[in-house]
Amino acid sequence: MDTIRTAEYARALYSAHGDKAEAEVAQKMRRCQKAGKTAEAEDWKSVRQMILSLRGPNQS
């Protein structure tokens, strides 16, 4: 997933779920890892990192 798409997903999820967005994405990431979908898990990891940056410092 490219950086722009990652940022769009992160903003949309953060807007919809607020502080719970990171947990939602982490759960999706773990499901993908368990299913052996490593590329998809990496995409979700990138989205999670972007959400962390949207939340800013002292919010994690």
PyMOL commands that place a pseudoatom at each C-alpha (Angstrom):
pseudoatom trace, name=CA, resn=MET, resi=1, chain=A, elem=C, hetatm=0, pos=[0.000, 0.000, 0.000]
pseudoatom trace, name=CA, resn=ASP, resi=2, chain=A, elem=C, hetatm=0, pos=[1.433, 3.393, -0.876]
pseudoatom trace, name=CA, resn=THR, resi=3, chain=A, elem=C, hetatm=0, pos=[1.950, 6.186, 1.642]
pseudoatom trace, name=CA, resn=ILE, resi=4, chain=A, elem=C, hetatm=0, pos=[-1.009, 8.265, 0.475]
pseudoatom trace, name=CA, resn=ARG, resi=5, chain=A, elem=C, hetatm=0, pos=[-3.416, 5.357, 0.750]
pseudoatom trace, name=CA, resn=THR, resi=6, chain=A, elem=C, hetatm=0, pos=[-1.995, 4.452, 4.165]
pseudoatom trace, name=CA, resn=ALA, resi=7, chain=A, elem=C, hetatm=0, pos=[-2.563, 8.010, 5.366]
pseudoatom trace, name=CA, resn=GLU, resi=8, chain=A, elem=C, hetatm=0, pos=[-6.124, 8.017, 3.995]
pseudoatom trace, name=CA, resn=TYR, resi=9, chain=A, elem=C, hetatm=0, pos=[-6.961, 4.751, 5.798]
pseudoatom trace, name=CA, resn=ALA, resi=10, chain=A, elem=C, hetatm=0, pos=[-5.389, 6.012, 9.014]
pseudoatom trace, name=CA, resn=ARG, resi=11, chain=A, elem=C, hetatm=0, pos=[-7.269, 9.319, 8.945]
pseudoatom trace, name=CA, resn=ALA, resi=12, chain=A, elem=C, hetatm=0, pos=[-10.574, 7.634, 8.134]
pseudoatom trace, name=CA, resn=LEU, resi=13, chain=A, elem=C, hetatm=0, pos=[-10.178, 5.052, 10.896]
pseudoatom trace, name=CA, resn=TYR, resi=14, chain=A, elem=C, hetatm=0, pos=[-9.049, 7.640, 13.435]
pseudoatom trace, name=CA, resn=SER, resi=15, chain=A, elem=C, hetatm=0, pos=[-11.935, 9.889, 12.491]
pseudoatom trace, name=CA, resn=ALA, resi=16, chain=A, elem=C, hetatm=0, pos=[-14.446, 7.041, 12.825]
pseudoatom trace, name=CA, resn=HIS, resi=17, chain=A, elem=C, hetatm=0, pos=[-13.034, 5.293, 15.903]
pseudoatom trace, name=CA, resn=GLY, resi=18, chain=A, elem=C, hetatm=0, pos=[-10.983, 7.930, 17.714]
pseudoatom trace, name=CA, resn=ASP, resi=19, chain=A, elem=C, hetatm=0, pos=[-8.529, 6.484, 20.207]
pseudoatom trace, name=CA, resn=LYS, resi=20, chain=A, elem=C, hetatm=0, pos=[-9.891, 2.976, 19.590]
pseudoatom trace, name=CA, resn=ALA, resi=21, chain=A, elem=C, hetatm=0, pos=[-8.643, 3.048, 15.982]
pseudoatom trace, name=CA, resn=GLU, resi=22, chain=A, elem=C, hetatm=0, pos=[-5.194, 1.823, 16.936]
pseudoatom trace, name=CA, resn=ALA, resi=23, chain=A, elem=C, hetatm=0, pos=[-6.663, -1.216, 18.713]
pseudoatom trace, name=CA, resn=GLU, resi=24, chain=A, elem=C, hetatm=0, pos=[-8.890, -1.968, 15.706]
pseudoatom trace, name=CA, resn=VAL, resi=25, chain=A, elem=C, hetatm=0, pos=[-5.921, -1.889, 13.360]
pseudoatom trace, name=CA, resn=ALA, resi=26, chain=A, elem=C, hetatm=0, pos=[-3.740, -3.954, 15.706]
pseudoatom trace, name=CA, resn=GLN, resi=27, chain=A, elem=C, hetatm=0, pos=[-6.444, -6.611, 15.780]
pseudoatom trace, name=CA, resn=LYS, resi=28, chain=A, elem=C, hetatm=0, pos=[-6.636, -6.682, 11.967]
pseudoatom trace, name=CA, resn=MET, resi=29, chain=A, elem=C, hetatm=0, pos=[-2.857, -6.903, 11.807]
pseudoatom trace, name=CA, resn=ARG, resi=30, chain=A, elem=C, hetatm=0, pos=[-2.767, -9.898, 14.169]
pseudoatom trace, name=CA, resn=ARG, resi=31, chain=A, elem=C, hetatm=0, pos=[-5.511, -11.686, 12.216]
pseudoatom trace, name=CA, resn=CYS, resi=32, chain=A, elem=C, hetatm=0, pos=[-3.557, -11.253, 8.998]
pseudoatom trace, name=CA, resn=GLN, resi=33, chain=A, elem=C, hetatm=0, pos=[-0.366, -12.512, 10.642]
pseudoatom trace, name=CA, resn=LYS, resi=34, chain=A, elem=C, hetatm=0, pos=[-2.146, -15.611, 11.950]
pseudoatom trace, name=CA, resn=ALA, resi=35, chain=A, elem=C, hetatm=0, pos=[-3.598, -16.263, 8.497]
pseudoatom trace, name=CA, resn=GLY, resi=36, chain=A, elem=C, hetatm=0, pos=[-0.149, -16.003, 6.921]
pseudoatom trace, name=CA, resn=LYS, resi=37, chain=A, elem=C, hetatm=0, pos=[-0.995, -12.816, 5.022]
pseudoatom trace, name=CA, resn=THR, resi=38, chain=A, elem=C, hetatm=0, pos=[2.289, -11.098, 5.773]
pseudoatom trace, name=CA, resn=ALA, resi=39, chain=A, elem=C, hetatm=0, pos=[2.019, -8.369, 3.135]
pseudoatom trace, name=CA, resn=GLU, resi=40, chain=A, elem=C, hetatm=0, pos=[-1.442, -7.380, 4.342]
pseudoatom trace, name=CA, resn=ALA, resi=41, chain=A, elem=C, hetatm=0, pos=[-0.229, -7.470, 7.958]
pseudoatom trace, name=CA, resn=GLU, resi=42, chain=A, elem=C, hetatm=0, pos=[2.591, -5.088, 6.996]
pseudoatom trace, name=CA, resn=ASP, resi=43, chain=A, elem=C, hetatm=0, pos=[0.040, -2.732, 5.409]
pseudoatom trace, name=CA, resn=TRP, resi=44, chain=A, elem=C, hetatm=0, pos=[-1.949, -2.678, 8.652]
pseudoatom trace, name=CA, resn=LYS, resi=45, chain=A, elem=C, hetatm=0, pos=[1.256, -2.117, 10.606]
pseudoatom trace, name=CA, resn=SER, resi=46, chain=A, elem=C, hetatm=0, pos=[1.921, 0.953, 8.460]
pseudoatom trace, name=CA, resn=VAL, resi=47, chain=A, elem=C, hetatm=0, pos=[-1.624, 2.203, 9.070]
pseudoatom trace, name=CA, resn=ARG, resi=48, chain=A, elem=C, hetatm=0, pos=[-1.119, 1.694, 12.814]
pseudoatom trace, name=CA, resn=GLN, resi=49, chain=A, elem=C, hetatm=0, pos=[2.105, 3.729, 12.719]
pseudoatom trace, name=CA, resn=MET, resi=50, chain=A, elem=C, hetatm=0, pos=[0.286, 6.504, 10.869]
pseudoatom trace, name=CA, resn=ILE, resi=51, chain=A, elem=C, hetatm=0, pos=[-2.498, 6.515, 13.479]
pseudoatom trace, name=CA, resn=LEU, resi=52, chain=A, elem=C, hetatm=0, pos=[0.134, 6.831, 16.198]
pseudoatom trace, name=CA, resn=SER, resi=53, chain=A, elem=C, hetatm=0, pos=[1.565, 9.863, 14.422]
pseudoatom trace, name=CA, resn=LEU, resi=54, chain=A, elem=C, hetatm=0, pos=[-1.930, 11.376, 14.067]
pseudoatom trace, name=CA, resn=ARG, resi=55, chain=A, elem=C, hetatm=0, pos=[-2.487, 10.976, 17.789]
pseudoatom trace, name=CA, resn=GLY, resi=56, chain=A, elem=C, hetatm=0, pos=[0.738, 12.799, 18.489]
pseudoatom trace, name=CA, resn=PRO, resi=57, chain=A, elem=C, hetatm=0, pos=[3.233, 12.461, 21.324]
pseudoatom trace, name=CA, resn=ASN, resi=58, chain=A, elem=C, hetatm=0, pos=[2.126, 11.492, 24.825]
pseudoatom trace, name=CA, resn=GLN, resi=59, chain=A, elem=C, hetatm=0, pos=[-0.978, 9.769, 23.477]
pseudoatom trace, name=CA, resn=SER, resi=60, chain=A, elem=C, hetatm=0, pos=[0.275, 6.190, 23.122]
for i in range(1, 60): cmd.bond("trace and resi %d" % i, "trace and resi %d" % (i + 1))
show_as sticks, trace
zoom trace
